[in-house]
Amino acid sequence: MMDCVQGLPHPPAPSRAYPALEKKMQFQFNGIEYQFTITQLVVAALVFVLVVGIAIAWYVERRRTRTLAFRNRFGSEYDRAVLTHGSSREAEAKLAARETRVHTLVIRDLGVTERERFVTEWHTVQSRFVDHPKSAVTEADDLVNALLEARGYPQSSFEQRADDVSVHYPRVMENYRLAHGIAVRLGRVDASTEELRTAMIQYRAIFDELVQDRKPSEVRTAA
């Protein structure tokens, strides 16, 4: 019985060369042949996905930080730019272009004599408001324009000038735009007494900012 069992052919022994069972893939690049195992390809794919994920996270964080910085610097002007240009990316590009343009300008503080002259002129304009509100608002607009020119802002359209001023004085830009809108309406459409009074208050706000003895870099960002 033992002889019969012993005489049977033995089944093949199981292979111990497990690594050899893993399939390999071959690639040829620039005439050089590369060979990778499935495990190596899986690891490479996971690493690639990880790197892409990190890159995306970095880009998103960079965009968030950039947007936050523009919002802090420009305040309501940022929101206005987004509405005008249709996207935050385009708005930020336009705001960055404003900064680049203004940095080429020579913006200066007023001299003592200039400052005193402008302050005196403002008091004169303000005193005229009681009896001649429309004329006072128009004169206030002209005085702010003269003050901007004295500080170094070039003559240009109102929108261009407002864009330039917004780089250093973003907190008062909404007031400036609203006040100017009332001033240019005079002569075409009557403004109410309340509108005229509001315009004078708004002009006073930007006048006070512009006449201060401080460099633009010291002006606080919009908040």
Long-range contacts (C-beta under 8 A, 24 or more apart in sequence): 66-92, 67-92, 70-95, 72-221, 72-222, 72-223, 73-170, 73-221, 73-222, 74-166, 74-170, 74-221, 74-222, 75-170, 75-171, 75-173, 75-221, 75-222, 75-223, 76-170, 76-173, 76-174, 76-222, 77-166, 77-170, 77-173, 77-174, 77-222, 78-222, 98-163, 98-164, 98-166, 98-167, 99-167, 101-163, 101-164, 102-164, 102-167, 102-168, 105-152, 105-153, 105-154, 105-164, 106-152, 107-151, 107-152, 107-153, 107-168, 107-216, 108-151, 108-152, 109-151, 109-213, 109-214, 109-215, 110-150, 110-151, 110-211, 110-213, 114-150, 115-211, 115-213, 118-143, 118-146, 118-147, 118-150, 118-207, 118-211, 119-211, 122-204, 122-207, 122-211, 126-200, 126-204, 129-196, 129-197, 129-200, 133-193, 133-196, 133-197, 133-200, 134-186, 134-191, 134-196, 136-196, 136-200, 137-179, 137-182, 137-183, 137-186, 137-191, 137-196, 137-199, 137-200, 137-203, 138-183, 138-186, 140-179, 140-183, 140-199, 140-200, 140-203, 140-204, 140-207, 141-179, 141-180, 141-183, 141-184, 141-203, 143-203, 143-207, 144-176, 144-203, 144-206, 144-207, 144-210, 147-207, 147-210, 147-211, 148-210, 151-210, 165-206, 167-216, 168-216, 168-219, 169-206, 169-209, 169-210, 169-216, 169-219, 170-221, 170-222, 171-209, 171-220, 171-221, 171-222, 171-223, 172-202, 172-205, 172-206, 172-209, 175-201, 175-202, 175-203, 175-205, 175-206, 176-202, 176-203, 176-206, 178-202, 179-203, 179-206
